[in-house]
Amino acid sequence: MNQIILKRAINFFLFATALTIIATFITYLINPDVNEVLEGIGNRSSEPLNNSSGLHKVWAFIVNNGFAVPLQMFILALIPIQFLYVLNIMTTAFLPGILFGVALRIDFGKGFGMIISSIPHYIFEIFAFCMLAAILFELNRAVRIKVKKLFKKSEEDVAFSHQLLKTVSIYASFVLPIIILAAFLETYIADIIFSLFQ
């Protein structure tokens, strides 16, 4: 993985973190109906994640965050519209912010504990998605160049197959292992850290 992809991933990560912080402050300030917010977020959660624990929960996180979300991002990257694949990162970053804001409203101490306990897996999970987005940026660029060449002669050319192999390689080598680590952190370490604030 080259420096350009890493720098782009860091930029996406800073953007996602800013979204989470903004969502936290907005939710905290507007003081929404807690039950409605929690019900809405609960409806968005997948059933396997809600009803599992231990290694089953780790596997559910890996299936969702390691396969389902990256597949959605990959499909969006094949559409010749720039940054469409970042929508998944925006959603993933915005929802914790809403939860953090609600948690801080209910009980500031416990809410703060929840935020601190979420930081390890948040960093790994969001950064993995941002790394994927950074390489999908190049794949999407290749798609846009191919579409552009259909309508207009262009000197610029990018080998789509090369970009596709590069995307799969970075996903398998970096993104998936980081998501697996994030799943373990979310299942086991988050609860340990949160218990320190009780």
Buried (B, 14 or more C-beta within 10 A) or exposed (E): BEEEBEEBBBEBBEBBBEBBEBBBBBBBEEEBEEEEBBEEBEEEEEEBBEEBEEEEBBBBBBBBBBEEBBEBBBEBBBEBEEBBBBEBBBEBBBBBBBBBBBBBBEEEEBBBBBBBBBEBBBBBBBBBBBBBBBBBBBBBBBBBBBEEBEEEEEEEEBEBEEBBEBBEEBBEEBBBBBBBBBBBBBBBEBEEBBEEBE
